[in-house]
Amino acid sequence: MSIRSKYPFSRRVSGTAPSAVREILKVAEQPDVLSFAGGLPAPELFPAEAIAEAAASVLATEPSSALQYGVTEGHAPLREWVAARFTGQGVPTRADDILITHGSQQGIDLVARAFLDRGDRVVVEDPTYLAALQAFSLCEAVPVPVASDDDGLCTEALGELDGAEAPSLVYVVPTFQNPTGRSLAASRRRDLVRWATARGVPILADEPYADIRFAGEPLPPLVAFDQDLVIQLGTFSKTLAPGLRIGWIRASEPIRKRLTTLKQASDLHTSTLNQRIIARLLETFDFEGHLGRVRETYRARHGAMHLALQEWMPKGTAWTRPEGGLFVWLSLPPGVHDLDVFQAAIARKVAVVPGSPFFVTPQPRGHLRLSFGNRSEAHIASGLRTLGEVVRDLAAKAERTNVTKSHASAQSLAP
Ligand SMILES: Cc1ncc(COP(=O)(O)O)c(C=O)c1O
């Protein structure tokens, strides 16, 4: 008897596979494995003491409200802090424009459910963030992939979609994207917003990494180009700590009202205690100084990874040079498959994430996502040396196979 017939799961759930990367991470995060797989922030950067003090202060001074149910929209002082930050970045924002969420992942889920019915089309960068694809699949939506290059989603290709049914949503990670580390160029940001707004299509701009810029100049947030149809997500996961599960949505009133209703049905509101702990922390904590340390740590780790890749990767390998975030995206030499690299590397206790699950369109070339955030520079140097050996061996094998094949076909052509 199949599971489907024994348990009457919904069509939505039956049609959605568990995340391939989450399964890989279970192996990768074993203690004896040197992992570049998970997108985990560095735990030594969590401001644990300051959070402990803020938590003690909240529980001493306002235990009744901190442990009570709260309003769905979120804790007012926290909404004010987030709004002031947008305003400081040139996007005038009121506290009322903000809805506090359980991480940006909840923002993706709410927006997906607000806009996507069965069969609706959602434009995504190819490759894109896997858990967003999962949220869209749970709405039975159809991802419409648009290729990306070093400047992010290729906006020139959007015109090709015009002949088909209009999409219901565009999803992008504009800055230091997961999995590629690439950023959408300023002119493409403008072009993307123009294209979508001219067609009345909302854009979900997911920005968990934008604050972790360690090189180059800041790019304008998508919401700077349109405040009605651009829905912007943010989070404290990569700047403070992901375990707090606090993020936000900035959206125009009609959209925000729908999202608030959906959130009521989903979880009533975000943890009152965690919201108040962060709000209290931000009253006294030097957040900008802390961000400076976060950026400096990741800058050094990215530098170590780039150097190690230069030293150990064979000819035919290429990789991105992000100006922030946590990820480098590596393109493998021709004929080398990402799953083979994953398996050979894990046998030598080094973990990486194969790139194929991030693509909607299957690719002829193999890729790996490498996270530099959560290992020391020394670990990055030694782990990438092993990875380089693995890729070199597989590249040599692929080349031998290729030579044998072309030799055989040359012989079969011989008169
Ligand atoms: C692109 C992207 N969006 C959303 C998330 C989820 O973040 P949060 O912890 O805020 O839910 C992640 C986490 O890695 C991510 O990479």
The ligand as a MOL file (V3000), in Angstrom:
LIG
                    3D

  0  0  0     0  0            999 V3000
M  V30 BEGIN CTAB
M  V30 COUNTS 16 16 0 0 0
M  V30 BEGIN ATOM
M  V30 1 C 17.8510 33.6450 0.4440 0
M  V30 2 C 17.3720 33.2860 1.8070 0
M  V30 3 N 16.1420 33.6560 2.1890 0
M  V30 4 C 15.6740 33.3570 3.4040 0
M  V30 5 C 16.4280 32.6550 4.3180 0
M  V30 6 C 15.8340 32.3190 5.6490 0
M  V30 7 O 16.2700 33.2330 6.6130 0
M  V30 8 P 15.6050 33.4120 8.0190 0
M  V30 9 O 16.5110 32.7800 9.0230 0
M  V30 10 O 15.4960 34.8910 8.2280 0
M  V30 11 O 14.2640 32.7630 7.9940 0
M  V30 12 C 17.7190 32.2240 3.9700 0
M  V30 13 C 18.5170 31.4450 4.9160 0
M  V30 14 O 19.5820 30.9760 4.6730 0
M  V30 15 C 18.1940 32.5600 2.6710 0
M  V30 16 O 19.4140 32.1890 2.2660 0
M  V30 END ATOM
M  V30 BEGIN BOND
M  V30 1 1 1 2
M  V30 2 1 2 3
M  V30 3 2 2 15
M  V30 4 2 3 4
M  V30 5 1 4 5
M  V30 6 1 5 6
M  V30 7 2 5 12
M  V30 8 1 6 7
M  V30 9 1 7 8
M  V30 10 2 8 9
M  V30 11 1 8 10
M  V30 12 1 8 11
M  V30 13 1 12 13
M  V30 14 1 12 15
M  V30 15 2 13 14
M  V30 16 1 15 16
M  V30 END BOND
M  V30 END CTAB
M  END
